[in-house]
Amino acid sequence: MRTLLITASVLLMLGLCSEASAQSTRPGFGATLYQDDGGWGTTFRTWAPHADAIYVTGSFNDWATNTHPLVAEPGDLWSLDVPAVWAGHQYQFIVLNDGNTYWRNDPHARAVTSSNGASIIINPDQHQWGEPFEIPNWNELVIYELHPGTFGVNENLFPGNFEGIRNRLDYLVDLGINAIEFMPLNEFAGDQSWGYNPAHIFSVESYYGGPAAFKTLVDACHERGIAVLVDVVFNHLGPSDLGCWQFDGWSENELGGIYFYNDDRAHTPWGSTRPDFGREEVRNWLHDAVMQWFDEYRIDGIRMDGTRWIEWTDAGNNPDGWSWMQWINDELNTWYPEKLIAAEDMSSNHWITKPTNEGGAGFDSQWDPWFVHPVREVVESNDDDWRNMWTIHDAITYTYNGSPFQRVIYTESHDEVANGRSRVPEAIWPGNADSWFSKKRSTLAAGVLFTSPGIPMIFQGQEFLEDGFFNDAEPLDWERADTYTGITALYRDLIHLRLNRSGHTRGLTGPNVNVHHVNDWDKVIAWHRWMDGGTGDDVVIVANFRNQVWDDYRIGLPRSGEWKVRFNSDLDGYDESFDNHQSEDVVAEPIAWDGMEWSTSVKFGPYSMIILSQSPACPTDLNGDQAVSVDDLLMVIASWGTDAADVTGDGVTDVNDLLEVIGTFGDCP
């Protein structure tokens, strides 16, 4: 009696989950554990169409070179069941081709000792998972992009690792973050890298902690309500330490062999290592690497790097790559429809996020260059007169296919704070990122980010004014988190408003926006956000892009009644250098303005933003004056024994209603 240890990904390959599985008869590849009457064993299987013979060697046979020959199978596959081999054993394949001998790592290895070390057998089902987790609705996501090696540092370790990240999770929870996007985690050459040079696409970087440590981190994130997103890189591989390079000894034009294009289509800006998206075996290999993240690591989404280099090659349009992306997204929509699948195409290509049944690539969202570049250009300029409010208007309102959540918006990312570009405060005043101008205009850009439709994202350290540019050899400067606690508080307040944590800014989670005020002369812009409209939903944002104070500036409002200032970026509580130009709560006047029937006069400081919204009705505010006071108490007493002042819902006004009113004395939120 033999029992295979197989995860959902293998079930998919075997066609046991559903008739919808795209590959219904594919066997499991790599090293698959099994149990039979004799105990543990491992099935080794690999694809090598040009091999004359293949052996498996490892710590289980003292690295013998000829004791365990694999058996040829149909489809250019080779396999062998080896008893008494279990998780933790190291192994490699020895491939013979035309008199040559090649030692190769397993292209499906779930773990390696290092990028140029040996493959390791693991039990993918060994981790004891916590409670099931559901990613927040996409309109309620706030993403924090981080690099494990520079974020997850501690006083004893650099580069950082998964344990170091886990120690910082409560900080992210306090900030309000509900999704982390990890820069690539697949095994790469060396211990320091951005991660965009994957050497082993099924293995988690060993220096960060490997598979077990990452699963523990995923659980820790989920326990705190944080979704886990992972960058994946398939537009090129490596180019160094590639175990799959010329895997079975065959290649053409001195290129990569069976897993790669072997003509002009191989060439990318990062090396001639573009996978062969037209070859069925390679398409399956890449597909399984994607599915493993969801099946075995229970992540909540991916961001596919450089999709432009999948759909295009130096030879032109690449239909192989486009159809592969369509297949992947169809598979993920079938098995994991709630997960977020984003693309980094950066070409403003609406077809990237169109459904596959309309000819699109089928991604859920994509990184949006039409937000980051215009907003940065406006806030980084030193000339107030040059700032164009219509540029900001277009950045706020841009959509893909009419859906604002088909775009991920940001002002800083790993790409935008390196490669010749620095952090926003640094770009505003090079060498003086701590200046008043840098603080004011970078936080103004953050205000635009969190109040615009889309999925907002910030990059590690942005919330405490990290300066300079991103470098994987320099740890995040956590001392700045202690120095600029006020700036962090500003980001925290913006995030909490964006997520409607207090119940009076629901509109910031909605798809609707109307930029109703564009004053390009005075550099003031205002916009209205809403989900369904009404008190607690409608939100109005006013942003001042000039170094000028306004004490009497009229703005149109969508509704009558009182409007409260929920956020003022000019408060000196955020930074002692800020002007603290207070903006007061206002009442809408029946004066038509900005195409609206109501308007009011507001105050705001230089390079500042204010956010206005109305309070939902308080159940205990019986006279509707936006406050619970003695007047409401008297109404309860006057209605005793009737249902006229019943606030508890039990049908009668009694002592319970009296206590409820007393317990909520004060202004409505």
N, C-alpha and C positions, 0 to 999 in steps of 0.2 A: 504494500500500500504506500503510495507516494503522494505527498501534498506539496504543491508549489506555493511559494510565498510571492504573491503577485498583487500589485497595487492597481488602482483604477486605470493608470496609463497602460498597463499590460492587458487589462481586461479590454480596453479599447482596441489594442493591437490584435487581440484574439477574437474580437467581435462578439464578446459575451455580454456586453452591456446593452446593446440596442442594435436593431437592424440599420439605424442611421449611421453607425460607425463607418468612417470613410475607408478604413482598412480592416476588413473582416477576417482575414486569414493570416495576418502577419505574426510570426513568432516573436517571443521576447528576445531582445538583444542584450549584449553585455554579459554581466555575471548575475544570474538569477538563482537565489537560494531555493532549495527544496528540502523536504523531510520525507524519509521513507523508513522502513523497518530497521534499516541500518543506521539511522540518525541523520545528521545534517549532511548536505552535499550542495554542490553548485553546478549549474549548467552554464557553460561558456558558449557564446554564439557571436559570430561576427560575419561581416560581408567582405569578401575579397575575391573578386572575379578573376584576377590575374595570378593568384597564388598557385604554386605547385604543391605546397603543403604548409600546414600551420600547426604549431605546438603551443600549448599554454604552459607557462612556467611561473613559479612564484615561491613564496615563503612556505607553502604547503609541500613542495617537493625539493626544497633546498636549491631552487633555481636551476633544476636540471633542464637541459636543452632538448632532450629527445624522448622523454618518458611519457608524455601525455599528448599524443597527436589528435588533432581535431578531425572529425569525419566530414567529408564533403556531403552537402545536401543540395536539393534542387534550388535554383535561384542564386547560384554562386555563394551560398552560405556554407559555413563551417561550424560544427558544434561538437561538444563533448560534455557528458555528465561525469563529474569527478566527486566521488564520495569523500566524506571527512574533510570537506573544505567549507569554511563558514565565514561569517562576518569578521572582519579584521585582518584576514589574510590579504597579502599583497600579491599582485600578479602582473604579467605582461604576455603579449603574444609574440611568438617568434615566427616570422613569415619567410618562407623560402620561395624565391622566384628566379628562375633561369640561372641557378648556381649561386645566387646572392642570398645572404641572410640578413634579415632586418628585425631588430627588436622594436616592438611597437606597443605603446599604451593603447588601451581599449578606447575606441572612439565614443563608446557609451558609458565610460567609467563614471560612476556616481561620486567618486572621491579619488583624489590622488595625494601622494605624500608631498608633492610639490609639482610645479608646472613641468619640470623635466625629470620627475621621479617616477615612481611606480603607481599603477592603479590599485585601488583598495576595494575589497568587497564590503558592502554595507547591507544591513537589513533595513529597507526603506519603511517598514511598518513598526519599527522598534519604539519610536517616540510615542509616549502616552499624551494624546492631545487633550487640551482643555475644552471648555464649552464651545459649541459652534458659534461662529461670528458672521455677521452680515455687514457688508460695506455700507456706509451711509449713502443715502440718495446722492446722485452725482451733483445735484444743485446745492447740496449741503456739505460738499467736500472743501477742506482747506489743506493743501498739500505742502509738506516740508521736504524739500530735496536735500539729501545729505550724502556725503562721501564717507564710508565707514572708516577709512584709514586716518582721516583728519578730524572727524567728529567724535568717534568713539575712543578718544585718548584718555589716559589717566596719568598720574604723576610718575608711574613706573613703566609706561609703555607707549612707544610710538614706533611705527604706525599703530593706530587704534584697532579695535576688534569688536565683535558682536557683544561681548560682555560689557565693554565700555559704553556701547550704545544703550544697552539695557539699563545701565545705571543713570542714564540721562532721560529716560522715558517720562518720568514724573514731571520733569521740567517742561517737556513738550505738551503734556496734558494740561499743565497750568497755563501755558501759552494759548491753549485752545486748539491745538493741532489735532486733526482726526484722520490724517493719512500721511505716511512717510513714503517718499519715493527714494529708493536706494539706487545710487549709481551702480553700474554692473557688478555682479557678485560672482560671476563665473571665474574659475581659476585662470590667472594671468601670469605672465612671466615675471619672476621676482616677487618682492613683498610690497613694493610701492608702485601704484599705477592709478590712473583715473578709472581703469577697468574696461576701457573700450578696445582692448586687445585680447579677447578671450582665446585661451589656448585649449580649453576643454569645456565644451558647452553643456555637459551634464553634471559637472563638478562645481561645488561651491568653494570659493577661495579658501585654501587651507590656512593661510596666515590669519584670516579673519576668525577662524574657528571651525570651518567646515560644516557639513550638513547638520550634525546634531546641534551645534551651537546656534545655527540659524533657525532651526525649528523651535528651539527654546525661546529665541528672540521673537519669532512670529507669535507664539503663544502669549508672551509678555505684552506685546503690542495689542493683541486682541483683548486681553484681560482689561486693558485700559481704554478700550474703545477706539483704537487706532488701526486703520486699515494699512496693509502692506502692499506697496507697489514696487516692482523691480524693473530696471532697465535691462533690455536684452539686445544683443548685437549680432546681426546676421548679414549685414551688408558686406562685411568682410570678416575674416577670422585672423587671429594672431596679430602680426605675421610670425612671431617667434614661438618656440616651444610647442609647435603643433604636432601632436601625436598622430593625427590623421593625415599629415602631409606625405604624399606618395606612399600611402598605407601599405599597399600590396606590391610595391616595387615598380608599378607602371606609372608613366606620365608621358605627356607630349610637350614639346617646346620648353622642356625643363621647368614645367609648372607643377601644380599641386597633385595631380593624379585623380583618383576616382571621386573624391569628394568636392572637386573644384572644377570650374571651367578651365580648359587647357588651351584657350585661344585668347583673342583680344578682350573677350568678355571677363577675363580673370582680373583685369587691371582696375585698381581703385586708388584713391589718394593715399591709402594706408598700406599698400602692398598688393601683390597680384594673388589675392587669396579670396576672391569672391566665390562662394559656394555655387555649385551647378544646380540652379533652381529648376532646370528642365529635366533632370534625371530623377526617376521615381524613387530610387533608394535614398538619394540625398534629400529630396523633399520630405520623405518619411522621417529621416534622421532629424532634420530641423524641426519638423512638426512635433516629434516626440520630446525634443528638448523644451519646446514651449509648454506642452501639456504637463511635463513633469513638475513645473513650478506650481501648477494648480493641483495636480493629483497628489503629489507627495509633500509639498511644502505649504499648501493651503493659503497661498497668497491671494490677494484681492484684485490684482490687476498688473498689467505690464505697460511699459512705454517702449515701443520698438524704435531703436535708434536708426537714424539715417535711411528712412524708407526710400528716399529719392534715389539712393544708390542700390536699392533692390530693384526698383522699377526701371532704372536707366543704367546703361553701361557706356563705355567709350564707343561702342559700336552702335549706340542709339537706344531706342525703346526696347525694353526687355520684357516681353509678354510672359516669360517663365516666372519672373519675380512677381509680377502683378497677380497672376493666377495663384501663386503660392500664398500670397498675403490674403487673397479672397478665401482660399481654402481654410487657412488658419482661423480667420475671423468667423467663418461659418461654423467651424468646429467649436470654437469658444462660445459662440452664441447658442449652440445646441446644448453644450454641457454646462456652461457657466454664464448664463445670460445676464446675471447681475454684476459680473465683474467689469472693471473699466479697462478697455483696451485702447491705448492712445498711441499716436504716431508722432515721430519727430521728422517731418518732411520739410518744413520751413520754406515751402514754395507757394503757400496759400492756394493749394490745390483742393478745390471743393470735392473732387472725386475721391479723395482719400477717405472722407467720412460719409460718402454716399453708400447706401446699402448695396450689397453685392448683386441683388436681383435687378438693380438698375445699372449695373456695370461698374459700380464703385468698388473701392478696396474693402469697405465694410468696417473701418475703425470707428470707435465710439466718439473719439475726440482727437485733436491734434494740437501740438504746440503752435502758438499763433505769433508770427513775426509782425503782424499788423497791430499788435499791442506793444510789445516790448520795445521795438525800435522807435516808433513815433514818440512814445511817452518819455523814453530816455533822452531823445534829442531835444524835447521841449524843456525838460527840467535841468539838463546839463548845460544848456546855453547860459552864458553870462550876461546876455542882453535881454532885458525884460521886453523891450519893444519887438524883438524878433519872435518871441513865443507866439505860436499860432493856435488859437483856441479851436479852430476848425480841425486841426490835427488831433487835438484831444477828443473833440466830438466824434471823429471817425474811429479813433481807437476804442472809445466806449461802446459804440454802436455796431461794430463789425461783427458779422456772424458767418458761419459756414452753413449753407443750405437752409438759412433762416433759423437755425438753432444756436443760441448763444453758448450752450453747454457742449457744443462740438469743438470748443476751443479751450485750451489751457493757457491762462494769461499770467504774466509775471514781469517783473522788472529786473530780476537777477536769476541766473541759472548758472550751472557749471560752465556753459559755453559763453555766456554773456559777461562773465567776470574773469575771463582768461583769454588766451589767444589774441592779445593786444588790447583787450578791453578790461577795465577794472571795475570794482564795486561802484555803485552809483554815488555815494558820498565822496569817494576818491575822484571820480570823473568830474564831479561838480567843481572841486578845488583840489587839483593834484598836490599831494604832500600835506594837505590840510583837511583831511576828511572829518576832523572833529569841529570844524568851523560852524558858526551859526548858519551860514548859507547852505552848507552841506547837510546839516541836520534838518533844516526847514524844508528844503526842496526834495530831499530823499524821502522824508516822511509824507510830504504832499503826494509824491508818486505812489507811495504805499496806500494812501487814502484812495487814490483813483483806482488802484488795483482791487481793493476789497469792496468797492462800491460799484464796480462795473459788472455787467453780466458775463458769465464764464466760470470756469473752475480756477480759482486763484491758487498760486503757488509762490512760496518764497524759498530762497536758498539759505543754507545753514549760515548762521551768524548775521544775516541781514537784519534781524530783529534787535541786535545790539551794536549796530553800526560798524560791523567788521569792515576793515579798510583794505587797501591794496588790491591784489588779485588772487584768484584761487591757484594754489600750488599743492600738489599731492605730497610734497616734501615738507610742508609747513602745517603744523596742527592748528586747528581753530583756536583763536585767542579767547579762552573762556574768561580771562580777567576783564575783558571788555563787558562781559555780561554783568559783572559787579559794578563796573564804572558807569554804565549807561542803563541802569535799571529803569529809568524813566522812559527811555526810548522803547525798551522792551514792553513796558506797561502800555505805551501808545499802540504798539502792534497787538498786544493782548486785547485791548479795548476794541480795536478795529475787527479783530477776528471774532470776538464775542458778538459784536453787532452784526457781522456778516452771517453768523450762524443763528441769529435771532434768539440768543440765549436768555434774554430778559423778556421776550415776548412782545416787543413793540417795534421790531424792524423786519418783519416777515418779508417785506418787499425785496430785501437784499438777496433773498434766496430765489426770487422769481425770475422769469425770463423777460419781463417787460421793462422797457426803458424809453424815456422821452427826454432828450436833451433840449429843454425848452428855453434855455437862456444862453446865448453865446455872444459875449461882449469882447470882441477882439481888440478894441481900442484900450479898454481898461484891464484886459486880461482876466476877466471873471467868467466862469462858466457854471451852469447849474443844471442838474438833471433829476428826473423823477423816476424812482424804481417802485415796482409793485408786482405782487403775485395775483391777487384778486381785487385789490383795492379796499379802502376802508381804514378805520382806526386800527392802529397796531400793524397795519400792512403798508400803507403808503409811506414812502421815505423820500425826502428831498435833500439833495447834497449840493452844497455851494463851495466852489474851489476858487481861490485867489492866487493867480500865478504872477502877481506883481509885488514888489517890495513897497507896499502901500497899505495903510490902515483905512478901513471903511467903517463909519459910524451910522450911516443912514443909506443903506443900499436896498433897493426894492427888488423882490423876487416873487414871481408867480407861484401860487400854491394850488393844488388840485382840490382842496376841500376847505370848508369853513372850520372854525373852532380853534382851540389852542394847539400850538406846535411847540414841542419841547426840544431843546438842544441836547442831543444824546452824545455828541462828540464835538470837541473843539481842539484841533491839533496845536493851537497856540498856547495852551495852558503851561504855566511854568512848573507844574507838577511833572510834566514830561521831561523838561529840561530847564534848568534855572536861567538859561540865556533867552528863553522864549519870552515874548512880549506880554503874555497873559492878558491879551485883549479879550475881555469877557463878552460873550454873546448871550443874550438873555432869551428866555422863553418868550414866544410871541403869540399874538392872536391874529388870525387871518381877517383881513378887511375886504369888504365887497368892492374892491377896486380891480378892474380887469387889467391883467398884465401877463406878458409872455404867452398870450393865447389862452390864458386861464381866467376864470371868473373871480378868483380870489388872489390876494397878494399880501405881502407884509414887508416891513423894513427890518433888516438884520444888520448885525455888526460882525466884523471879522478882521483878523490881523493879517500881516504880510505873509505871503507864501503859506497860506493856511486853508484849512477845510473845516466846515461845520456840517453836521448831519442832523436833520430835523425829522421828527415823526410825532404821531399822535398816540395817546394812551388808549388802549381798549377800555371800555367801561368797567369800573370797579363794581362788583356785585353789591357792595355795601355803600356805594355812593348813591344814595336814594334820591337826592335832589339834582344830580347831574352836574355838580360844580367842580368836578375833577378832584375832589378831596372828601375824605371821611371825617366828619366833625360832629360837634354837639347838635348841629341842625339835623343830621341824619339820626342821631340818637333820639331826639324829640319826636321824629316821624315814627320811629319804632314804638315808642310809648303811646303815641296818639292812635296807632293802628292795632293795639294789643287785642288779641283774640280774633282778629280777622286775617285775611291773606294779603292785605294791602302792602305790608312791609316785610313779607316773608323772604328772607335771603338764604335760608338753609334748604328750601325746597320741600319742607314737610307739610306745607299747606296751611300753616297757621303762624301768626306773629306772636312769639313768646320769648322766654328767657334765653333760649338758644340763639335767636336772632339778635337779642340785646348784646350777648357776649361776643358774637361775631363782629358786630359793628365796633364795639369797644376795642377788640383785638386788632382792628385794621385802621385805627385812627391815623390820620396823616394824609399827605398828598397821594393821589393815585400814581402809579409808576409811569 
